[in-house]
Structures are given as structure tokens and as C-alpha cells.
């Protein structure tokens, strides 16, 4: 698989910012809550954020495989130059999922 220079730099930045030392690599089902802060007011599809982000988080050791992801909640937030995403990661609970 070819990853562009920008993609490689993104992976390194995610790796630099992720702290798996506090809780280690998650082994079971995972749920993600993502706040996406675009860099400007241009139109963009929110789902285009996901592939690179989820792969980079796997590469950083947040979870073993992105097929562990059972739930993703993503919302577009206000503009924050140069743009950022804030991700909360938790263990997926089927009980909680069915209670909603």
C-alpha cells in the first residue's frame, strides 16, 4: 500500500499525540466520539476525515484493528485554524448501545 508523504506525516502526528501508555492497546469493541474542527469555512464532507484518522489511530496502537470499531459518533464543530480533530475512545458496550 502506498501512503503519500502527507499521509505519512499525518500518521506521525497522530502517533506523536496519542498516549496509549495510560491504557494500552484496546483489545475488544471500541467506540469513538469525534469532534472535527475544520480549518476554514469551505464545504467538506465530514466522512472524508474518517479513513485516514482511523488507520492512523490503529498505526499508533489505540486498537489492534479498525474492525474493532463498533460505533462512531462524529460532529462538525466551529472553525479552528489550522483545523483539528478531538477523539474520545472508549470500550464499546452492547448494553449501552441498545439502551439508546
Buried (B, 14 or more C-beta within 10 A) or exposed (E): EEBEEEBEEBBEEBBEEBEBEEEEEBEEBBBBBBBBBBEEEEEBEEEEBBEBBBBBBBBBBBBEEBEBBBBBEBEEEEEBEEEEBEBEBEBBBEEEEEEE
